Every structure is written in structure tokens, then in C-alpha cells.
Amino acid sequence: MKVTVSWTGEGMALRGTGGSSGQTVVMDAAPEHGGQNLGARPSEVLLMGMAGCTALDVLSILKKKRLSLDSFAIDVEAERAAEHPKVFTAATLIYRLNGPELPEEQVKHAIELSLSKYCGMVNTLKKAMPISYCYEINGKRSPVTPAP
């Protein structure tokens, strides 16, 4: 896999381009760091990538189980070190699902398959920090649990 990150020529703005997809992501620094807030921070993109990776897995698994969704989102709440390098020290993935018939055990199984077997981003980042998860099905929330 290959990606390219290029300076746009404006302030601190960057454009990341996927080698396979050709799609772009704009990143920028905060104004207090010389940026113009033209894009997401690279640290936000990292967390978005992790959430996106597991989201695609869960959507695929639920589709195979023939479960339909009205809405689906994942929030990531991450903690960072106070001093440089401000590495991530922990993260919690909060899966939010809404739909007419979503059996809890099947949703939990789909999430755990992603976290333990399929999602390369989560499994890479689990080596650097503890990752936990919980899920909310039609507003009913599960307890927070360490990722398998």
C-alpha cells in the first residue's frame, strides 16, 4: 500500500492521496500552529481511519447476516499524552446502530469479529495503546469492554 502526502502550497495545508483509490483527504494545522483550518488534523484522520476500517467490516458482516440498519455511526474517544510526542494513550470505539431488528448477540459478534480478526487498523493500533469498545442499539448502551 502506498499513499502520498503533498503540501498544497498554502500555509500548512496538506493533501493526502491514496495510491490505490486516487482519493484525497485534506489535512491542515490549527491556526495557532500556522494552519488555516482547511482540513482535519492528521491525528483526527488516524482515528477516522481506524473507525472507518472497523465500520466497513461491521457493515459487511451485518449485511451477510441480512440485518438492516436505519443508521450507523462510530464515535472514537481517544486520550493523548500531555507532553510531546503527544501519542494516543487509549481509545474507545462507540458503535451506534439503529434499525428495526438488531439482535444484540449478532451485533456484538460482528463487532468482535472486526476487532479481533478483520480490522488491520484496530489491530495495529492495539499494539500501541489499549482499545475498548461499547455499542448502542436503538439507544440502549452496552458496558465498555476491552477490545478482543
N, C-alpha and C positions, 0 to 999 in steps of 0.2 A: 504494500500500500504506500502511496505517496501523496503528499499534499504540498502545496506551495503557499507561503505567506509573503505578500509583497506590500511594500509601503505604497500608499496611494498618491503620495506627493503632497498631501495636506496634513500639516501638524503631526499627529501621532497615529492617524488612521491607517489601518491595515486591511487587506483583502486576502482572505484565505480561499484557496481554490482546491477542490477535491480532484485528485488525479484520475479517478475512475469516472466520477459523475460529471465533472466540469462545473459543478455548482459552487457558488461563492457564499462566503459569510463575511460580513463587515465587522471589524473589531476596532476599538478606539480606547484611549485612556480617558480618565476623568479630567475635566477642565483644570483642576488643581495640580494635575500631573502633565499638563501641556496638551491634553486632548481637547476635542470639541464635542464629545459625547455623540459621535456619529454612528457608533455601533456598540455591541456588547463588549464587556471586558473579557479578555482571554480566559480568566478563571470562571466566568459565567458560562462560556462556551464549553469548557471542560465538563461542568456539571450538566449542562444541556445535553451534551453528547452521551454521558452516562445514562441520563433519564431516557433519551431517545432510543438508545440501544435496548434497554430492558422493555420500553414501551412497545417497540416493534415485535419483540419476542412474545410479550403477553397478548398483544392483538392477534398475532398469528395463531397462538395456542388456543385462545378463546374462539377464534373463527373455526378451527378444526373441531372444537367441541360443540360447534353450532350454537354458541351463545351470542346473543345480540346485545349491543350496547347503544344507549342513547347518548352517553358522553363518557369520556375517559381522559384523565389527566394525571400527571405525576408531578408533585412538588418535591423539590430537594431542599432540605435544610442542612446546611453544612457549617462546620466550625473551622476557624483558621487560627493558626498561631499568631500571637500578638507581635512577635519580632520577625525580622527578615531572616531567612526566607519564610514568608507567610504561607506555609504549607497548610493544606487541609488536614485537620486532625480527626475529624469524624463527619459522617454524613448519614442522614435518614431519608429514605425514599418513602413518600406518602402517595400511594396509589389511590385515585378517586374514580370509582366506577358507578355508573347509573344505568339501569336497564330493568326490563320487566321481570326476567327470571335469571338471576345470577347466583347459583348455589355457592355458598361460601367456600366449601371444600374444593370446588373446581377452580374458583378464582385463586385461592391460596396455592393450590397445586401449580397453576400456570405461573404465578409469581415466583414460587420457589424453584421451578424448573429453569426459569430465566436466570435467577440469581446464582444458582449453583452450577448450571451446565452450559447455558447458551450465550449469555451476555459477556462478551470478551471485555468490554469496558468496565463493568462492575467487577469482574474477576481480576482485572489488572489493578484497579484502584483498591480492592480489598487487601492487596499486598502492602499498601502504603498507609491505610487507615481503616478503622472499624466502620463497617456499613451496617445499618439496621434498616428495618422496613416496617410499615404497617399498611393497612388498606382500609378503605371506606367504601362500603357497598350501600348505595342508596341512603347515604348519610349515617350508617351505622359503622363505627370505627373499631378496628381490632387493636389489641395491645401492640406496642412497639417490640419487635423481636430482632435479634441479631441475624444478619443475612446468612443463609446456609453456605 
